[in-house]
């Protein structure tokens, strides 16, 4: 069919979620303030005995989207800042910086014509639990990428 976007041959087996995940990790790791807070600890799964603090990228959902002058996908995912510093101050610092980095990005992802990034988090929402006997603070940031193909 003509008029449909085609994946470049090198990306035929790469999912849209993987492209978005890779782009988000790249932006986060390239930011000097995130680097100062979590070093390069921006992960999609937590390694055993992982040092704190870190950022976990998880929970992707993809829905169809038929606006923006063309068909596309609406990809929503969660980034979670995790800290074991007493109080949730560090988790909020990391979460605020994540939101600042991702908000309003307009980066095309192959084969998309256009992709707009936005953050849909509730400011200041956090929770705590006990991980390996240590009180751990979590700050979630919900991001959305609207991709036009």
N, C-alpha and C positions, 0 to 999 in steps of 0.2 A: 504494500500500500504506500502511496506517496503521501507526503505531508506528515508522516510519523517520524519522531526522532529515533535515530538508530544509535546504539552503543558503539563507540569505537572498538575495533577488534581487541585491543589490549584490555578493555574493561568489560567484555562480555560476561564474565563470571563474577563480577563485583556488584554487590547489592548497593542500593541507594543508601541504606543505613550505614554500611561500611564506609562509603565515601564521606558521609556527614560526620561520622565518628572520627575518621582520620583527620578531617579538616578541623574539627573542634579540638582534638588533642594537639594538633600542630599550633593552633592559635594560643591555647592555654600554655603550652610549654615554652613558647616564644616570648611570653610576657614576663618582664623583669620582676614585677610585683608578685605574680604567682610563683615564679622561680624562688623568690625570697621566702615565700610562705611554705611551699610544699616541695621545693626542688623539682625533680622530674616525675614526682609521684602522681601522675594522672593516668588512671588505669581503667580498663573495662572489666577486670576481675581482680580481686585482692589476693596477692601472693601470700603464702604462709608466713607468719611472723612479720607482717608488714609494719614498718615504722609509721607513726603518726606524725603530723597530719597528712592527709592525702585527699585526692578527688577521685570519685568513682563515677563513671559514665555508664548508665544502664537504662533498661525499660523503654525500648523503642516501640512506638506504634506508628503505623502508616495508614493513612486514609486517602481516598480519592478526593480530588479538589478540582472543580471545573470553572474556576474564575481566572482572573489575571490574564485575560485574552488568550486563553489556551488551556489545555488539560494539564493537570499536574498532580503532585502528591503533597500531602501535608504530613510531615514527619515530626512527631513529638517525642522527646526523650528527657530523662532526668539526669542531672548532675548532682552528686551529693558530696559536700565538704564534710570530712570527718576529722574530729580533733579529740584528743584526750587531755587537753589543758583544762584545768579547773574553770568552770564557767563556759558559756558558749561564745565568748568574745572572738576567739580565733576562728571558729566555724563561721561566724558572721562575716569576719574580714574576708575569708576565702570566698564565701558565697557572694558577697557584694562585688568582689573583683571578677568572679566568673560572669555575673550578670553584665558588668560593664564591658567585658571583652566581647561577649556574644551579641549583645543588643545592637540591632540595626545593621549588621553585616549584610552586604550584598555581593556574595561570591558565587559565580557560576560553578556548577558541578557537572562534569561531563555525563551525559550529553545534554544537560539542561541548558535552556536559554538564560534562565535567571533563577536565583535562589535568594529569598529574603529570610534573615534570621531574626527572631524576636524572643523575648524572655517573658514567660507568663507566671512567674513565681509570686507568691504572697510575701511582701517584704517582712523580714523578721521571723518567718516561720521556721521553727527548729524543734527538735526533740532529742531526747537522750535515752540511752539504754546501757546495758553492761556487756562489754565485749571482753572475754577472757579475764573476767574479774575486775575490769577497770571501767569506770564511768566514761562513756563516749558520747560526744555531742555531734549531732548531724544537722546540717543545714541543706535543704533541698532547693535546687533551682530547676524549674521546668522550662525547657527551651523548645521552640517550634521553628521548623524550617519549611517554608512554603516554596516548593520547587515547581517551576513551569517547564514542561518539556515540549 
